[in-house]
Amino acid sequence: MECRVATTIAVAMAVFMASVVGLCAQTPAPRVSATEDEQRSIYTFQVENDVFNRLNRSDRDYTSGLRMGWLSPALIEMQPGLVALTTVPTFFGEAPATSVIRRVGLSFGQNLYTPEDTYATQPIYNDRPYAAWLYGAVALQYTYKRPDAKTGIDEPIRLDTLQFDAGVIGPAAGGAIVQNNWHTLIGVAPTYGWANQLHNEPTLGLAFERRWRTGRSVLIEDPKLEVDFIPRVGAALGNVATYASVGGTGRIGKNLRDDFGPTRARPALPGSEAFIGDGSFGWYLFAGLDAQVVGRNIFLDGNTDGYSLSVGHRPFVGEAQIGLAILYGGVRFTYTQVLRTPEFYQQDRFTQFGSVNITFRY
């Protein structure tokens, strides 16, 4: 079953990416545009940790994620061949965009995963293995726009993110050093089982995600209160994660046009790091759901060579998110609480963690 799922996802992604160049050649490219704010860099600092868990104990499953990112100013000039290669055509019959903002992003991060029993020194065979992942990523984020029928102003309607990441899993990723030194600093007992972690393995991955902004409506004019919905689809291929996903986020607040929802750390795609706006105060509450078909998860399946601890990953995983975003003066703060269904057959517990993100333009 797992091999069929992984093969299906891999073949679908290969066929999909191979068709991009030919399809894009038949579609007129939208004009390049950029406001003054969109010609500034965007910096991101993100922490995901189960210390924000309020339903269960922390330091288990996905226990920590750190990520720093940079998103370039809007690129006015790009090589036509690169544009054609990295532009994914529209689907579902949507109307073409009239303008586009293209950016390149760089990010670096570290994720840590532990079993439930962090006091045991011997190998644990019925829980996820210890694992640390250190990675760097290069991303292209394309924001597509169309004029609003009422105002005539170009409004963001679609966000495409194409990302390549490379890194290492194992002791070289520094998981034991980071976690136990942090525990010492805050006066918490160390984690004793890192000797049983996945061994060193280089990682490579390619991922794509598309988000749409739909159904934006004004509930109250003064003070402004809006609602919208952001559906999304995505897929990833690599030795860390191979999956296909579908989901969406509903939002209510002010200045919803400023972004495409909250960001996340890998192996989820970073989401809408870019945000626009005139610097005035904006905010929104959000709630989202995602469903994922999983072909491979190295943090559960173990090292690719098969010589490591492992558990059997579940082929279908669901996730719910809820949180708050605040934007003001070129700075955006978001907090997301995440609840994920059991990810492997030996697990009968949900995974819960919080994500704190600070993003600013400069």
C-alpha angles and dihedrals in degrees: 000000000000093000091050091050093049093046093048093051093045094049092046092051093047093051091044095051093042090057094051099086095048095046094046091052088063094050122077109241116242116243119264114248137170135176122216091264091049089058091068129090120252123217126198133195116184136181124187116183141155089226083090088060110119100172101053141015119284133233098065137099109356095007104165142008127178123185136173121188143181125201117194127233113268110294110235094186129038131163109265091229092054091047091052093046095050101038111099111206123241122263137183087055096279120168115260121258121247098209139018140201114210123197136170121218137199124195140171127198150160128214127193128200128185138172122249096260105063094167097066116098097191124080115280113216102184100052137056116287124247110265139171126191126195114186148162125208140196116204139182115210118191119189113197123202141193129187114265111243093226103040103023089225119133107257125196108248106164138025122199121190121189113182138182119193134186129183148119136272122204138043089330088068090067099230098145093046094049098043099043095043089050091049090050090051094053096038098251126139114265124250108252106194105067090111086074096054125126110283125246115295130159115236134211128181143170122199138175132193132178124197128186130199108221141165098017107177134171112234096178127016099201114056089020115243121173139174132202143158128230114199117191142186128192147166138192135197125193146090092279099049136000115180149126121224143185129187148122146218129223118207139190124187144071131315094011091165089072096084148352099252136282127332128241138194126249140309078043111063116259095248123203104354088156117076133173135198142122096268094263121133116281134168143167143183115221142189126187144179130203134185121199135194105207123207097168138004112177091197088065105023093049129220118347093242090061095236100118142070114285146164131208111269120219112243093220124050131173130202136191126197133189130174154116135270126196124189127188137149096352095314127106125193121189134179120192128185112204129199118186129188119241109295102198136034095246090056123084095172134089120239116235131182142146130238123208118190133182117188127176140175122231 
